[in-house]
């Protein structure tokens, strides 16, 4: 391989860094027009105040584990409720569409996925789980996507209602269109 002159290598470093920066900005602001992505799922801008985290594991359709950079956090997605799946502790808990909801969330959030997360008014539930809205880098609002695709019901608990109207409207639309669990169960 021919030797690259030192000056060319030095020019290439800032250019590469600039291209990476532009790609990162585009990924973070992509979909800010409220458009549609991921097969009809609404894409929004990532809200201010959101923090970055990495997906460690998806337990079921509304519970996952995130690494926030300092610790692993057990998360309950705010505003949604998905059917239960069975576990060693609850072998008879399986509900219609529970496995499908879990697999959909795993499709959206494979282990290692970088996400943005945002609290509402109550940061934790009575079980000590962090209550969060979760967004992909492209702005896909995961909580809303699960409802739009018929894998979750809208659920308002306490004062955590920042996106209640959007979640409730999405449930009405998914139910009317007989999407996901609305057709299967």
mmCIF file of the C-alpha atoms, coordinates in Angstrom:
data_MODEL
# 
_entry.id   MODEL 
# 
loop_
_atom_site.group_PDB 
_atom_site.id 
_atom_site.type_symbol 
_atom_site.label_atom_id 
_atom_site.label_alt_id 
_atom_site.label_comp_id 
_atom_site.label_asym_id 
_atom_site.label_entity_id 
_atom_site.label_seq_id 
_atom_site.pdbx_PDB_ins_code 
_atom_site.Cartn_x 
_atom_site.Cartn_y 
_atom_site.Cartn_z 
_atom_site.occupancy 
_atom_site.B_iso_or_equiv 
_atom_site.pdbx_formal_charge 
_atom_site.auth_seq_id 
_atom_site.auth_comp_id 
_atom_site.auth_asym_id 
_atom_site.auth_atom_id 
_atom_site.pdbx_PDB_model_num 
ATOM 1   C CA . UNK A 1 1   ? 0.000   0.000   0.000  1.00 0.00 ? 1   UNK A CA 1 
ATOM 2   C CA . UNK A 1 2   ? 1.464   3.410   -0.932 1.00 0.00 ? 2   UNK A CA 1 
ATOM 3   C CA . UNK A 1 3   ? 2.447   5.695   1.908  1.00 0.00 ? 3   UNK A CA 1 
ATOM 4   C CA . UNK A 1 4   ? 0.020   8.559   2.567  1.00 0.00 ? 4   UNK A CA 1 
ATOM 5   C CA . UNK A 1 5   ? 1.798   11.869  3.061  1.00 0.00 ? 5   UNK A CA 1 
ATOM 6   C CA . UNK A 1 6   ? 1.553   13.163  6.629  1.00 0.00 ? 6   UNK A CA 1 
ATOM 7   C CA . UNK A 1 7   ? -0.269  16.333  5.539  1.00 0.00 ? 7   UNK A CA 1 
ATOM 8   C CA . UNK A 1 8   ? -3.015  14.280  3.806  1.00 0.00 ? 8   UNK A CA 1 
ATOM 9   C CA . UNK A 1 9   ? -3.553  12.194  6.940  1.00 0.00 ? 9   UNK A CA 1 
ATOM 10  C CA . UNK A 1 10  ? -3.890  15.350  9.061  1.00 0.00 ? 10  UNK A CA 1 
ATOM 11  C CA . UNK A 1 11  ? -6.486  16.828  6.681  1.00 0.00 ? 11  UNK A CA 1 
ATOM 12  C CA . UNK A 1 12  ? -8.399  13.535  6.684  1.00 0.00 ? 12  UNK A CA 1 
ATOM 13  C CA . UNK A 1 13  ? -8.822  13.502  10.483 1.00 0.00 ? 13  UNK A CA 1 
ATOM 14  C CA . UNK A 1 14  ? -10.820 16.769  10.733 1.00 0.00 ? 14  UNK A CA 1 
ATOM 15  C CA . UNK A 1 15  ? -12.818 15.846  7.621  1.00 0.00 ? 15  UNK A CA 1 
ATOM 16  C CA . UNK A 1 16  ? -13.730 12.457  9.088  1.00 0.00 ? 16  UNK A CA 1 
ATOM 17  C CA . UNK A 1 17  ? -14.643 14.055  12.419 1.00 0.00 ? 17  UNK A CA 1 
ATOM 18  C CA . UNK A 1 18  ? -16.824 16.629  10.636 1.00 0.00 ? 18  UNK A CA 1 
ATOM 19  C CA . UNK A 1 19  ? -18.650 13.920  8.670  1.00 0.00 ? 19  UNK A CA 1 
ATOM 20  C CA . UNK A 1 20  ? -19.253 11.918  11.843 1.00 0.00 ? 20  UNK A CA 1 
ATOM 21  C CA . UNK A 1 21  ? -20.560 15.050  13.566 1.00 0.00 ? 21  UNK A CA 1 
ATOM 22  C CA . UNK A 1 22  ? -22.961 15.818  10.699 1.00 0.00 ? 22  UNK A CA 1 
ATOM 23  C CA . UNK A 1 23  ? -24.209 12.223  10.714 1.00 0.00 ? 23  UNK A CA 1 
ATOM 24  C CA . UNK A 1 24  ? -24.744 12.343  14.483 1.00 0.00 ? 24  UNK A CA 1 
ATOM 25  C CA . UNK A 1 25  ? -26.660 15.618  14.258 1.00 0.00 ? 25  UNK A CA 1 
ATOM 26  C CA . UNK A 1 26  ? -28.781 14.247  11.426 1.00 0.00 ? 26  UNK A CA 1 
ATOM 27  C CA . UNK A 1 27  ? -29.517 11.094  13.415 1.00 0.00 ? 27  UNK A CA 1 
ATOM 28  C CA . UNK A 1 28  ? -30.468 13.078  16.505 1.00 0.00 ? 28  UNK A CA 1 
ATOM 29  C CA . UNK A 1 29  ? -32.696 15.549  14.651 1.00 0.00 ? 29  UNK A CA 1 
ATOM 30  C CA . UNK A 1 30  ? -34.001 13.199  12.011 1.00 0.00 ? 30  UNK A CA 1 
ATOM 31  C CA . UNK A 1 31  ? -37.746 13.005  11.765 1.00 0.00 ? 31  UNK A CA 1 
ATOM 32  C CA . UNK A 1 32  ? -38.271 16.266  13.603 1.00 0.00 ? 32  UNK A CA 1 
ATOM 33  C CA . UNK A 1 33  ? -41.072 17.092  11.209 1.00 0.00 ? 33  UNK A CA 1 
ATOM 34  C CA . UNK A 1 34  ? -43.378 14.646  12.988 1.00 0.00 ? 34  UNK A CA 1 
ATOM 35  C CA . UNK A 1 35  ? -43.247 12.437  9.924  1.00 0.00 ? 35  UNK A CA 1 
ATOM 36  C CA . UNK A 1 36  ? -43.634 8.723   9.642  1.00 0.00 ? 36  UNK A CA 1 
ATOM 37  C CA . UNK A 1 37  ? -40.854 6.152   9.906  1.00 0.00 ? 37  UNK A CA 1 
ATOM 38  C CA . UNK A 1 38  ? -40.591 2.451   10.798 1.00 0.00 ? 38  UNK A CA 1 
ATOM 39  C CA . UNK A 1 39  ? -43.630 1.318   8.800  1.00 0.00 ? 39  UNK A CA 1 
ATOM 40  C CA . UNK A 1 40  ? -46.130 3.973   9.808  1.00 0.00 ? 40  UNK A CA 1 
ATOM 41  C CA . UNK A 1 41  ? -44.795 4.753   13.288 1.00 0.00 ? 41  UNK A CA 1 
ATOM 42  C CA . UNK A 1 42  ? -44.705 8.439   14.175 1.00 0.00 ? 42  UNK A CA 1 
ATOM 43  C CA . UNK A 1 43  ? -41.260 10.024  14.374 1.00 0.00 ? 43  UNK A CA 1 
ATOM 44  C CA . UNK A 1 44  ? -40.745 13.160  16.482 1.00 0.00 ? 44  UNK A CA 1 
ATOM 45  C CA . UNK A 1 45  ? -37.839 15.275  17.622 1.00 0.00 ? 45  UNK A CA 1 
ATOM 46  C CA . UNK A 1 46  ? -36.062 14.051  20.726 1.00 0.00 ? 46  UNK A CA 1 
ATOM 47  C CA . UNK A 1 47  ? -37.355 16.316  23.522 1.00 0.00 ? 47  UNK A CA 1 
ATOM 48  C CA . UNK A 1 48  ? -35.065 18.629  25.429 1.00 0.00 ? 48  UNK A CA 1 
ATOM 49  C CA . UNK A 1 49  ? -34.100 17.251  28.809 1.00 0.00 ? 49  UNK A CA 1 
ATOM 50  C CA . UNK A 1 50  ? -33.733 13.689  27.489 1.00 0.00 ? 50  UNK A CA 1 
ATOM 51  C CA . UNK A 1 51  ? -30.588 11.789  28.470 1.00 0.00 ? 51  UNK A CA 1 
ATOM 52  C CA . UNK A 1 52  ? -28.658 9.156   26.564 1.00 0.00 ? 52  UNK A CA 1 
ATOM 53  C CA . UNK A 1 53  ? -28.626 5.521   27.631 1.00 0.00 ? 53  UNK A CA 1 
ATOM 54  C CA . UNK A 1 54  ? -27.892 2.087   26.182 1.00 0.00 ? 54  UNK A CA 1 
ATOM 55  C CA . UNK A 1 55  ? -30.274 -0.863  26.091 1.00 0.00 ? 55  UNK A CA 1 
ATOM 56  C CA . UNK A 1 56  ? -29.019 -3.801  28.143 1.00 0.00 ? 56  UNK A CA 1 
ATOM 57  C CA . UNK A 1 57  ? -32.056 -6.108  27.993 1.00 0.00 ? 57  UNK A CA 1 
ATOM 58  C CA . UNK A 1 58  ? -35.763 -6.091  27.130 1.00 0.00 ? 58  UNK A CA 1 
ATOM 59  C CA . UNK A 1 59  ? -37.734 -8.072  29.722 1.00 0.00 ? 59  UNK A CA 1 
ATOM 60  C CA . UNK A 1 60  ? -41.232 -7.725  28.244 1.00 0.00 ? 60  UNK A CA 1 
ATOM 61  C CA . UNK A 1 61  ? -43.251 -5.284  26.142 1.00 0.00 ? 61  UNK A CA 1 
ATOM 62  C CA . UNK A 1 62  ? -43.084 -2.429  28.653 1.00 0.00 ? 62  UNK A CA 1 
ATOM 63  C CA . UNK A 1 63  ? -40.112 -3.235  30.908 1.00 0.00 ? 63  UNK A CA 1 
ATOM 64  C CA . UNK A 1 64  ? -36.421 -3.071  30.019 1.00 0.00 ? 64  UNK A CA 1 
ATOM 65  C CA . UNK A 1 65  ? -32.988 -2.421  31.474 1.00 0.00 ? 65  UNK A CA 1 
ATOM 66  C CA . UNK A 1 66  ? -30.897 0.572   30.435 1.00 0.00 ? 66  UNK A CA 1 
ATOM 67  C CA . UNK A 1 67  ? -27.330 1.580   31.211 1.00 0.00 ? 67  UNK A CA 1 
ATOM 68  C CA . UNK A 1 68  ? -27.373 5.333   31.917 1.00 0.00 ? 68  UNK A CA 1 
ATOM 69  C CA . UNK A 1 69  ? -23.570 5.572   32.031 1.00 0.00 ? 69  UNK A CA 1 
ATOM 70  C CA . UNK A 1 70  ? -23.287 5.101   35.791 1.00 0.00 ? 70  UNK A CA 1 
ATOM 71  C CA . UNK A 1 71  ? -25.628 2.195   36.582 1.00 0.00 ? 71  UNK A CA 1 
ATOM 72  C CA . UNK A 1 72  ? -28.074 -0.298  35.155 1.00 0.00 ? 72  UNK A CA 1 
ATOM 73  C CA . UNK A 1 73  ? -31.619 0.995   35.556 1.00 0.00 ? 73  UNK A CA 1 
ATOM 74  C CA . UNK A 1 74  ? -34.813 -1.062  35.459 1.00 0.00 ? 74  UNK A CA 1 
ATOM 75  C CA . UNK A 1 75  ? -37.295 0.904   33.342 1.00 0.00 ? 75  UNK A CA 1 
ATOM 76  C CA . UNK A 1 76  ? -41.068 0.838   33.019 1.00 0.00 ? 76  UNK A CA 1 
ATOM 77  C CA . UNK A 1 77  ? -42.214 2.630   29.871 1.00 0.00 ? 77  UNK A CA 1 
ATOM 78  C CA . UNK A 1 78  ? -44.585 5.444   30.855 1.00 0.00 ? 78  UNK A CA 1 
ATOM 79  C CA . UNK A 1 79  ? -48.094 5.595   29.480 1.00 0.00 ? 79  UNK A CA 1 
ATOM 80  C CA . UNK A 1 80  ? -48.383 2.074   28.133 1.00 0.00 ? 80  UNK A CA 1 
ATOM 81  C CA . UNK A 1 81  ? -49.339 -1.383  29.304 1.00 0.00 ? 81  UNK A CA 1 
ATOM 82  C CA . UNK A 1 82  ? -48.583 -4.553  27.363 1.00 0.00 ? 82  UNK A CA 1 
ATOM 83  C CA . UNK A 1 83  ? -49.871 -8.082  27.945 1.00 0.00 ? 83  UNK A CA 1 
ATOM 84  C CA . UNK A 1 84  ? -47.874 -10.125 30.442 1.00 0.00 ? 84  UNK A CA 1 
ATOM 85  C CA . UNK A 1 85  ? -45.393 -12.883 29.610 1.00 0.00 ? 85  UNK A CA 1 
ATOM 86  C CA . UNK A 1 86  ? -44.705 -15.898 31.763 1.00 0.00 ? 86  UNK A CA 1 
ATOM 87  C CA . UNK A 1 87  ? -41.566 -16.088 33.881 1.00 0.00 ? 87  UNK A CA 1 
ATOM 88  C CA . UNK A 1 88  ? -39.975 -18.404 36.420 1.00 0.00 ? 88  UNK A CA 1 
ATOM 89  C CA . UNK A 1 89  ? -41.684 -16.407 39.172 1.00 0.00 ? 89  UNK A CA 1 
ATOM 90  C CA . UNK A 1 90  ? -45.040 -16.340 37.369 1.00 0.00 ? 90  UNK A CA 1 
ATOM 91  C CA . UNK A 1 91  ? -45.281 -19.324 34.997 1.00 0.00 ? 91  UNK A CA 1 
ATOM 92  C CA . UNK A 1 92  ? -49.046 -18.883 34.510 1.00 0.00 ? 92  UNK A CA 1 
ATOM 93  C CA . UNK A 1 93  ? -48.921 -15.150 33.749 1.00 0.00 ? 93  UNK A CA 1 
ATOM 94  C CA . UNK A 1 94  ? -48.896 -15.509 29.938 1.00 0.00 ? 94  UNK A CA 1 
ATOM 95  C CA . UNK A 1 95  ? -51.494 -13.264 28.285 1.00 0.00 ? 95  UNK A CA 1 
ATOM 96  C CA . UNK A 1 96  ? -52.587 -13.061 24.673 1.00 0.00 ? 96  UNK A CA 1 
ATOM 97  C CA . UNK A 1 97  ? -50.041 -11.024 22.645 1.00 0.00 ? 97  UNK A CA 1 
ATOM 98  C CA . UNK A 1 98  ? -47.497 -10.818 25.474 1.00 0.00 ? 98  UNK A CA 1 
ATOM 99  C CA . UNK A 1 99  ? -44.747 -12.591 23.553 1.00 0.00 ? 99  UNK A CA 1 
ATOM 100 C CA . UNK A 1 100 ? -45.452 -10.585 20.398 1.00 0.00 ? 100 UNK A CA 1 
ATOM 101 C CA . UNK A 1 101 ? -45.272 -7.300  22.350 1.00 0.00 ? 101 UNK A CA 1 
ATOM 102 C CA . UNK A 1 102 ? -41.960 -8.339  23.927 1.00 0.00 ? 102 UNK A CA 1 
ATOM 103 C CA . UNK A 1 103 ? -40.530 -9.327  20.546 1.00 0.00 ? 103 UNK A CA 1 
ATOM 104 C CA . UNK A 1 104 ? -41.650 -6.046  18.971 1.00 0.00 ? 104 UNK A CA 1 
ATOM 105 C CA . UNK A 1 105 ? -39.899 -4.075  21.711 1.00 0.00 ? 105 UNK A CA 1 
ATOM 106 C CA . UNK A 1 106 ? -36.802 -6.239  21.234 1.00 0.00 ? 106 UNK A CA 1 
ATOM 107 C CA . UNK A 1 107 ? -36.949 -5.489  17.498 1.00 0.00 ? 107 UNK A CA 1 
ATOM 108 C CA . UNK A 1 108 ? -37.062 -1.748  18.233 1.00 0.00 ? 108 UNK A CA 1 
ATOM 109 C CA . UNK A 1 109 ? -34.444 -1.953  21.013 1.00 0.00 ? 109 UNK A CA 1 
ATOM 110 C CA . UNK A 1 110 ? -31.834 -4.663  20.449 1.00 0.00 ? 110 UNK A CA 1 
ATOM 111 C CA . UNK A 1 111 ? -29.235 -4.961  23.195 1.00 0.00 ? 111 UNK A CA 1 
ATOM 112 C CA . UNK A 1 112 ? -26.590 -2.269  22.753 1.00 0.00 ? 112 UNK A CA 1 
ATOM 113 C CA . UNK A 1 113 ? -28.947 0.244   21.099 1.00 0.00 ? 113 UNK A CA 1 
ATOM 114 C CA . UNK A 1 114 ? -28.276 3.875   22.024 1.00 0.00 ? 114 UNK A CA 1 
ATOM 115 C CA . UNK A 1 115 ? -31.500 5.615   23.073 1.00 0.00 ? 115 UNK A CA 1 
ATOM 116 C CA . UNK A 1 116 ? -32.701 8.867   24.582 1.00 0.00 ? 116 UNK A CA 1 
ATOM 117 C CA . UNK A 1 117 ? -34.875 8.709   27.700 1.00 0.00 ? 117 UNK A CA 1 
ATOM 118 C CA . UNK A 1 118 ? -37.024 11.243  29.487 1.00 0.00 ? 118 UNK A CA 1 
ATOM 119 C CA . UNK A 1 119 ? -38.781 11.298  32.870 1.00 0.00 ? 119 UNK A CA 1 
ATOM 120 C CA . UNK A 1 120 ? -42.233 12.790  33.426 1.00 0.00 ? 120 UNK A CA 1 
ATOM 121 C CA . UNK A 1 121 ? -43.442 14.105  36.783 1.00 0.00 ? 121 UNK A CA 1 
ATOM 122 C CA . UNK A 1 122 ? -42.830 10.937  38.829 1.00 0.00 ? 122 UNK A CA 1 
ATOM 123 C CA . UNK A 1 123 ? -39.346 9.491   38.258 1.00 0.00 ? 123 UNK A CA 1 
ATOM 124 C CA . UNK A 1 124 ? -40.100 6.040   39.770 1.00 0.00 ? 124 UNK A CA 1 
ATOM 125 C CA . UNK A 1 125 ? -43.015 3.715   40.388 1.00 0.00 ? 125 UNK A CA 1 
ATOM 126 C CA . UNK A 1 126 ? -43.808 1.956   43.668 1.00 0.00 ? 126 UNK A CA 1 
ATOM 127 C CA . UNK A 1 127 ? -41.529 -0.945  42.646 1.00 0.00 ? 127 UNK A CA 1 
ATOM 128 C CA . UNK A 1 128 ? -38.488 1.324   42.219 1.00 0.00 ? 128 UNK A CA 1 
ATOM 129 C CA . UNK A 1 129 ? -38.478 1.180   38.411 1.00 0.00 ? 129 UNK A CA 1 
ATOM 130 C CA . UNK A 1 130 ? -37.538 4.331   36.530 1.00 0.00 ? 130 UNK A CA 1 
ATOM 131 C CA . UNK A 1 131 ? -40.553 5.651   34.633 1.00 0.00 ? 131 UNK A CA 1 
ATOM 132 C CA . UNK A 1 132 ? -39.366 6.803   31.214 1.00 0.00 ? 132 UNK A CA 1 
ATOM 133 C CA . UNK A 1 133 ? -40.332 7.794   27.715 1.00 0.00 ? 133 UNK A CA 1 
ATOM 134 C CA . UNK A 1 134 ? -37.785 6.264   25.311 1.00 0.00 ? 134 UNK A CA 1 
ATOM 135 C CA . UNK A 1 135 ? -36.716 7.497   21.867 1.00 0.00 ? 135 UNK A CA 1 
ATOM 136 C CA . UNK A 1 136 ? -34.493 6.054   19.166 1.00 0.00 ? 136 UNK A CA 1 
ATOM 137 C CA . UNK A 1 137 ? -31.736 8.182   17.652 1.00 0.00 ? 137 UNK A CA 1 
ATOM 138 C CA . UNK A 1 138 ? -33.997 8.954   14.654 1.00 0.00 ? 138 UNK A CA 1 
ATOM 139 C CA . UNK A 1 139 ? -36.699 10.362  16.950 1.00 0.00 ? 139 UNK A CA 1 
ATOM 140 C CA . UNK A 1 140 ? -38.973 7.317   16.977 1.00 0.00 ? 140 UNK A CA 1 
ATOM 141 C CA . UNK A 1 141 ? -41.000 7.567   20.202 1.00 0.00 ? 141 UNK A CA 1 
ATOM 142 C CA . UNK A 1 142 ? -40.983 3.945   21.392 1.00 0.00 ? 142 UNK A CA 1 
ATOM 143 C CA . UNK A 1 143 ? -43.858 4.263   23.896 1.00 0.00 ? 143 UNK A CA 1 
ATOM 144 C CA . UNK A 1 144 ? -46.107 5.677   21.174 1.00 0.00 ? 144 UNK A CA 1 
ATOM 145 C CA . UNK A 1 145 ? -44.902 3.198   18.538 1.00 0.00 ? 145 UNK A CA 1 
ATOM 146 C CA . UNK A 1 146 ? -45.897 0.255   20.728 1.00 0.00 ? 146 UNK A CA 1 
ATOM 147 C CA . UNK A 1 147 ? -49.439 1.655   20.995 1.00 0.00 ? 147 UNK A CA 1 
ATOM 148 C CA . UNK A 1 148 ? -49.660 2.634   17.308 1.00 0.00 ? 148 UNK A CA 1 
ATOM 149 C CA . UNK A 1 149 ? -48.803 -0.925  16.282 1.00 0.00 ? 149 UNK A CA 1 
ATOM 150 C CA . UNK A 1 150 ? -51.366 -2.494  18.612 1.00 0.00 ? 150 UNK A CA 1 
ATOM 151 C CA . UNK A 1 151 ? -48.839 -4.061  20.990 1.00 0.00 ? 151 UNK A CA 1 
ATOM 152 C CA . UNK A 1 152 ? -49.805 -1.901  23.983 1.00 0.00 ? 152 UNK A CA 1 
ATOM 153 C CA . UNK A 1 153 ? -52.723 -0.083  25.533 1.00 0.00 ? 153 UNK A CA 1 
ATOM 154 C CA . UNK A 1 154 ? -52.472 3.521   26.662 1.00 0.00 ? 154 UNK A CA 1 
ATOM 155 C CA . UNK A 1 155 ? -52.274 3.670   30.459 1.00 0.00 ? 155 UNK A CA 1 
ATOM 156 C CA . UNK A 1 156 ? -52.361 6.816   32.568 1.00 0.00 ? 156 UNK A CA 1 
ATOM 157 C CA . UNK A 1 157 ? -50.965 6.371   36.056 1.00 0.00 ? 157 UNK A CA 1 
ATOM 158 C CA . UNK A 1 158 ? -50.749 9.315   38.403 1.00 0.00 ? 158 UNK A CA 1 
ATOM 159 C CA . UNK A 1 159 ? -49.472 12.621  37.114 1.00 0.00 ? 159 UNK A CA 1 
ATOM 160 C CA . UNK A 1 160 ? -47.353 11.145  34.294 1.00 0.00 ? 160 UNK A CA 1 
ATOM 161 C CA . UNK A 1 161 ? -49.484 12.503  31.459 1.00 0.00 ? 161 UNK A CA 1 
ATOM 162 C CA . UNK A 1 162 ? -47.193 14.517  29.198 1.00 0.00 ? 162 UNK A CA 1 
ATOM 163 C CA . UNK A 1 163 ? -48.156 12.439  26.135 1.00 0.00 ? 163 UNK A CA 1 
ATOM 164 C CA . UNK A 1 164 ? -51.482 11.033  27.335 1.00 0.00 ? 164 UNK A CA 1 
ATOM 165 C CA . UNK A 1 165 ? -53.620 12.462  24.514 1.00 0.00 ? 165 UNK A CA 1 
ATOM 166 C CA . UNK A 1 166 ? -51.239 11.140  21.814 1.00 0.00 ? 166 UNK A CA 1 
ATOM 167 C CA . UNK A 1 167 ? -51.102 7.687   23.423 1.00 0.00 ? 167 UNK A CA 1 
ATOM 168 C CA . UNK A 1 168 ? -54.878 7.515   23.901 1.00 0.00 ? 168 UNK A CA 1 
ATOM 169 C CA . UNK A 1 169 ? -55.552 8.618   20.304 1.00 0.00 ? 169 UNK A CA 1 
ATOM 170 C CA . UNK A 1 170 ? -53.056 6.041   19.020 1.00 0.00 ? 170 UNK A CA 1 
ATOM 171 C CA . UNK A 1 171 ? -54.839 3.296   20.984 1.00 0.00 ? 171 UNK A CA 1 
ATOM 172 C CA . UNK A 1 172 ? -58.204 4.320   19.496 1.00 0.00 ? 172 UNK A CA 1 
ATOM 173 C CA . UNK A 1 173 ? -56.724 4.218   15.986 1.00 0.00 ? 173 UNK A CA 1 
ATOM 174 C CA . UNK A 1 174 ? -54.967 0.850   16.488 1.00 0.00 ? 174 UNK A CA 1 
ATOM 175 C CA . UNK A 1 175 ? -58.112 -0.666  17.991 1.00 0.00 ? 175 UNK A CA 1 
ATOM 176 C CA . UNK A 1 176 ? -60.307 0.631   15.139 1.00 0.00 ? 176 UNK A CA 1 
ATOM 177 C CA . UNK A 1 177 ? -57.833 -0.690  12.562 1.00 0.00 ? 177 UNK A CA 1 
ATOM 178 C CA . UNK A 1 178 ? -57.636 -4.033  14.457 1.00 0.00 ? 178 UNK A CA 1 
ATOM 179 C CA . UNK A 1 179 ? -53.853 -3.919  14.657 1.00 0.00 ? 179 UNK A CA 1 
ATOM 180 C CA . UNK A 1 180 ? -51.748 -6.262  16.789 1.00 0.00 ? 180 UNK A CA 1 
ATOM 181 C CA . UNK A 1 181 ? -53.536 -7.456  19.898 1.00 0.00 ? 181 UNK A CA 1 
ATOM 182 C CA . UNK A 1 182 ? -56.763 -5.801  18.778 1.00 0.00 ? 182 UNK A CA 1 
ATOM 183 C CA . UNK A 1 183 ? -57.042 -8.481  16.068 1.00 0.00 ? 183 UNK A CA 1 
ATOM 184 C CA . UNK A 1 184 ? -55.348 -11.377 17.855 1.00 0.00 ? 184 UNK A CA 1 
ATOM 185 C CA . UNK A 1 185 ? -57.030 -11.302 21.269 1.00 0.00 ? 185 UNK A CA 1 
# 
